[in-house]
Amino acid sequence: MKLKRKTKEGEKDIKFHIQHPISNCYGITLIALIITIIILLILAVVTINAVQGDGIIGYAQRAKNAWEEASENEQQQLLKIEADIAGGPWKQEEGKITNILTKQTLNIGDSISYIPSSTQSTYSSEKLGKAYTGSESNTDITQDSSLQWKVLGVDGGCLTIISEKPTSTNIYLEGEKGYNNGVYILNDICEKLYSNSNLGKARSITIEDIEQGFNDEGKKARDEYTGGKNGNDENTATQYNHTKTYSSEKNPDGEQYPVIYAKENGSGIGVGETDAETKIKKDGIDESEPYYNEEQLKNKPEGNETNTTKDSLTCTETYYSLKANKSQFDNSELYNLFFDTSSNYWLASRCVLCYYNCAHFGMRSVDKNSLRGKSLFLSRGETYEEESSTTNYALRPVVTLNSDVELTKATNDGTTAWNIKQ
């Protein structure tokens, strides 16, 4: 482009160039591009590491794991507290027995590899003489090593097991001494011969062990039982858990009773018929409570085995006879355990049959497939004797396992057998 400029000398032509605005800018080189990509990759790696691994995501994952672990620990602590309150970790609901700590589930009737480890294998006949049992027929009782063991249920948070069959040896109980001392003696024999100091303590089966398996049909059969019938005297029959009064009008010599009966629920010594329901004893011992211990058996504070009341004697009917069947139990395995034995055995529970003319004081028993009782002493003051049978029945030990006993499956083939972890 040419421009003219005036000067003193005149006009001169001026030449200059007008350049394009971008004529001084240069394009992005390959090296710069590569460096930019590398920088971006480094930033990406740094960002990913910040988010993952030990970064934000890692921190979040660790926080989540810590929360889950704390939650699980808290749940375990709560379960341990629950187990401590219950006395052990086992609970029973709708026939299922579950360990709330290990989540193990057992069924009633499962086999358990329990082996007694008692300090003695023989219970001396000296402790079973007439002074204790009322009978002169007892001999030494030896441990039955052939017994197998089954899951029975839960007692105070601890697992209970029962011998699959009654023992092969029997014990005689007779008269007022058999009534007074029978519960303690049966429990003591089982404890001495079938306990294991590392695993659990043994006792005799009781009426409560059986009744805890009753469904409504079984309870109805018990509650509606009426005993004491005798020919034309059916109107004097006494229903289960109802009372009957015996007066000195029919027995001028007075009514006799085993001394322990005065301490039992349902007894009414000197209580008449008109106020029997309100004055009978309601804060005494139950039918399965021993009351006497070994020292008391040797030196009873009462000094005698029976007492006599010249006034009326009111008794509560606790006896009932029940020909058992599976429909009376929610769990058929319980029926099988109790009654499918083809044997007779004692229960460590007293009972009273309010017969039409006297009260029968006796001990509970299972006679093959029937729940019954054996009369031992009559309020007329005599030992009860049956012409057709004797009062010698087998034992049925029950073991309450220690709360810390651990179980393992005996096999992996789906069988219901458990080993006790030693």
Residue pairs with C-beta under 8 A, 6 or more apart in sequence:
1 15
1 16
1 17
1 18
2 13
2 14
2 15
3 13
3 14
3 16
4 11
4 12
4 13
4 14
5 11
5 12
5 14
49 55
50 56
51 57
52 58
76 101
79 89
79 100
79 101
80 101
82 100
83 89
83 100
83 101
83 157
83 403
86 156
86 157
87 156
87 157
87 158
87 403
88 154
88 156
88 157
88 158
88 159
88 403
89 99
89 100
89 101
89 102
89 157
89 403
90 97
90 98
90 99
90 100
90 154
90 157
90 158
90 159
91 97
91 98
91 100
91 154
91 157
92 98
92 153
92 154
95 107
95 108
95 330
95 331
96 105
96 106
96 107
97 105
97 106
97 107
97 108
97 151
97 153
97 154
97 159
98 104
98 105
98 106
99 105
99 407
102 406
104 407
106 151
106 159
106 407
106 416
106 418
107 151
107 333
107 416
108 150
108 151
108 152
108 153
108 331
108 333
108 334
108 337
109 150
109 151
109 333
109 336
109 337
109 416
110 150
110 151
110 416
110 417
110 418
111 148
111 149
111 150
111 151
111 410
111 416
111 417
111 418
112 149
112 150
112 151
112 161
112 407
112 417
112 418
112 420
113 149
113 410
113 417
113 418
113 419
113 420
114 149
114 161
114 196
114 199
114 200
114 399
114 401
114 420
115 196
116 143
116 193
116 194
116 195
116 196
116 202
117 195
117 196
117 197
117 198
117 199
118 143
118 192
118 193
118 194
118 195
118 196
119 192
119 197
120 192
120 193
121 142
121 143
121 193
122 140
122 141
122 142
122 143
122 193
123 140
123 141
123 142
123 188
123 189
123 192
123 193
124 140
125 138
125 139
125 140
125 141
127 185
127 188
128 135
128 138
128 139
128 141
128 171
128 172
128 185
129 136
129 138
130 136
130 177
131 177
132 177
132 181
132 185
132 297
133 171
133 172
133 173
133 174
133 177
133 178
133 181
133 182
133 185
134 173
134 174
134 175
134 176
134 177
134 178
134 181
134 376
134 383
135 172
135 173
135 174
135 178
135 391
137 172
137 392
138 171
138 172
141 167
141 169
141 171
141 189
141 193
141 395
142 169
142 193
143 193
143 194
144 163
144 167
144 168
144 169
146 168
147 163
147 164
147 165
147 167
147 194
147 397
148 163
148 164
148 165
149 161
149 162
149 163
149 164
149 399
150 161
150 162
150 163
150 164
150 337
151 159
151 160
151 161
151 418
152 160
152 161
152 162
152 209
152 337
152 398
153 160
153 209
153 212
153 213
154 160
155 400
156 400
157 403
158 200
158 400
158 401
158 402
158 403
159 400
159 401
159 405
160 398
160 399
160 400
160 401
161 200
161 398
161 399
161 401
162 205
162 209
162 337
162 396
162 397
162 398
162 399
163 194
163 396
163 397
163 398
164 337
165 341
165 343
166 341
166 343
166 344
166 345
166 394
166 395
166 396
167 345
167 394
167 395
167 396
167 397
168 394
169 394
169 395
170 392
170 393
170 394
170 395
171 185
171 186
171 189
171 346
171 392
171 393
171 394
171 395
172 178
172 390
172 391
172 392
173 179
173 182
173 185
173 346
173 363
173 374
173 376
173 391
174 376
174 383
174 391
175 305
175 376
175 377
175 383
175 384
176 258
176 259
176 305
176 306
176 361
176 376
176 377
176 383
177 305
178 363
178 376
178 377
178 391
179 258
179 260
179 261
179 350
179 361
179 362
179 363
179 376
179 377
180 258
180 259
180 260
180 292
180 305
181 292
181 297
182 346
182 348
182 350
182 363
182 376
183 204
183 288
183 289
183 290
183 291
183 348
183 349
183 350
183 363
184 290
184 291
184 292
184 293
184 294
184 297
186 204
186 346
186 348
186 395
187 203
187 204
187 290
187 348
188 294
189 204
189 395
190 202
190 203
190 204
190 395
190 397
190 398
191 201
191 202
191 203
193 202
193 397
194 202
194 397
194 399
195 201
195 202
195 399
196 399
198 402
198 422
199 399
199 401
199 402
199 405
199 420
200 399
200 400
200 401
200 402
200 405
201 399
201 400
202 397
202 398
202 399
203 348
203 397
203 398
203 399
203 400
204 346
204 347
204 348
204 395
204 396
204 397
204 398
205 345
205 347
205 348
205 396
205 397
205 398
206 288
206 347
206 348
206 349
206 364
207 287
207 288
207 347
207 349
207 351
207 364
208 288
208 349
209 347
209 398
210 334
210 338
210 347
210 366
210 371
211 218
211 219
211 222
213 329
213 330
213 331
213 334
213 335
213 338
214 222
214 328
214 329
215 328
215 329
215 330
217 327
217 328
218 322
218 324
218 328
218 329
221 322
221 328
222 240
222 320
222 322
223 240
223 241
224 239
224 240
225 239
225 240
225 320
225 321
225 322
226 237
226 238
226 239
226 240
227 237
227 238
227 240
227 317
227 319
227 320
227 321
227 353
227 354
227 355
228 236
228 237
228 238
228 244
228 317
228 353
228 354
228 355
228 356
229 237
229 356
230 236
230 355
230 356
230 357
233 356
233 357
236 244
236 356
237 356
238 244
238 317
238 354
239 317
240 317
240 318
240 319
240 320
241 316
241 317
241 318
242 316
242 317
242 354
243 266
243 268
243 276
243 277
243 280
243 314
243 315
243 316
243 317
243 354
244 314
244 315
244 317
244 354
244 359
245 268
245 271
245 272
245 273
245 276
245 312
245 313
245 314
245 315
246 255
246 312
246 313
246 314
246 315
246 358
246 359
246 379
247 272
247 273
247 311
247 312
247 313
248 254
248 255
248 310
248 311
248 312
250 357
251 358
251 379
251 380
253 308
253 381
254 308
254 309
254 310
255 308
255 309
255 312
255 313
255 358
255 359
255 379
255 380
256 306
256 307
256 308
256 309
256 377
256 379
256 380
256 381
257 267
257 269
257 306
257 307
257 308
257 309
257 313
257 359
257 361
257 379
258 305
258 306
258 361
258 377
259 300
259 302
259 304
259 305
259 306
259 307
260 285
260 291
260 292
260 350
261 267
261 315
261 352
261 361
262 269
262 281
262 307
263 281
263 284
263 285
263 291
264 281
264 284
264 285
264 286
264 287
264 350
265 281
265 282
265 283
265 284
265 285
265 286
265 287
265 316
266 280
266 281
266 282
266 284
266 315
266 316
266 318
266 352
267 280
267 281
267 284
267 314
267 315
267 316
268 276
268 279
268 280
268 281
268 312
268 313
268 314
268 315
268 316
269 307
269 309
269 311
269 313
270 309
270 311
270 312
270 313
271 279
271 280
271 312
271 313
271 314
272 311
272 312
272 314
273 312
273 314
276 314
279 314
280 314
280 316
285 291
287 318
287 349
287 350
287 351
287 364
288 348
288 349
288 350
290 348
292 300
306 377
306 381
308 381
313 359
313 379
315 352
315 354
315 359
315 379
316 352
316 354
317 352
317 353
317 354
318 350
318 351
318 352
319 351
319 352
319 353
319 354
319 360
319 362
319 373
320 371
321 370
321 371
321 372
321 373
322 328
322 370
322 371
322 372
323 369
323 370
323 371
324 335
324 338
324 339
324 369
324 370
324 371
325 335
326 332
326 335
328 335
329 335
338 366
339 366
339 368
339 369
339 370
340 369
341 366
341 368
342 368
343 368
343 394
344 365
344 366
344 367
344 368
344 393
344 394
345 365
345 366
345 393
345 394
345 395
345 396
346 363
346 364
346 365
346 393
346 394
346 395
346 396
347 363
347 364
347 365
347 366
347 396
348 364
349 363
349 364
350 361
350 362
350 363
350 364
351 362
351 363
351 364
351 373
352 359
352 360
352 361
352 362
353 359
353 360
353 362
353 373
353 375
354 360
357 380
358 378
358 379
358 380
359 378
359 379
360 375
360 377
360 378
360 379
360 384
361 375
361 376
361 377
361 378
361 379
362 373
362 374
362 375
362 376
362 377
362 384
363 373
363 374
363 376
364 371
364 372
364 373
365 372
365 373
365 374
365 393
366 372
366 396
374 391
374 393
375 384
375 386
376 383
376 384
376 391
377 383
377 384
378 384
401 420
405 420
405 421
406 420
406 421
407 418
407 419
407 420
407 421
408 418
408 419
408 421
409 417
409 418
409 419
410 417
410 418
410 419
411 417
